[in-house]
Amino acid sequence: MVGVGLVHYTDDSGTLRTIRQAFTSVAAVDSFARVSAGRSAFRVSDLLALAALLDSLDGGDCAGKDSDEGAKSVKEIMPHV
């Protein structure tokens, strides 16, 4: 993998293992993740309302030529808390 940092370690049985650096505490914290701290500036309901508004201004085809559902095609993904 080009551009992916890897960490090599030896497990309890002596086998050399490799894991992506991003999956460890060795990796630097992403600056966006640090600043956002898991917060979002927008609520899902507000973004869906905005998508619906844009659909109405654009004649209902904001999602592109492959879909005629526009804002209806947006799926809400809630985090597992």
N, C-alpha and C positions, 0 to 999 in steps of 0.2 A: 504494500500500500504506500503510495507516494504521498508525502506530507503528513502522515499520521505518526505521532509519537508512540513508541512502544516501550513497555517496561518488561524486562526479563527478570525472572526470579526462579529459585529452586524450591519446589514443594517439599513436603515432609519426607517423601520417598526418594528425593534426590533428582527428580525429573525436572529438566529445564522447561519452564512455562513462559508464555508471552501473553500479555494483556495490553489493550489500548490504554495509553496514558490518560486519556479523557475519563476512563472509568475508575481512576485512582485519585488519591489526595495529592499526588505529585503534580498533576496538571494545574496550570494557572487558571484562576477563576475568570470566566468570561466577563468582560467589562459590562456588557448589557445585563447579564444575569445579576451581577453585583449591584448595579444601580437600581434595577427594577425590583429586586428582592422578592420576586414571585408575584408582584402586583401588576395589575393592568390598568391603564388609564381609561378604559372603556368597559361598560357592562355589555354582556352578550345581547340583552334585549335592545340596547341602544344601537348596537352594530346591525342587528337585524332590521330595526326601523330605518336606519340609514340606507341599507341595501334595498329595502322596499321603496324608499323615496327615490333613490337613483333609478330603480326600475321604472317608476312612473314617469320620471323626467326623460328617460331614454326610450320610451315606447315599450317598456317591458322586456328588453333584451340585454340587460346589463351583464348577464352571465356569459354571453358569447353566442356564437352561431350554433354550437353543439347542443345547447340547452335552451328551451323556451320557458323554463320555470323561474329564472332569475333568482330573487331572494328566497324563494321557496326551496331552492336546491341547497341552501346553506344549512349545514348540520351543526347542531349545538353539541359541543363536547365539554362535558363537565369533569373537573379533576376528581380523583378518588381521594376523599378527605377522611 
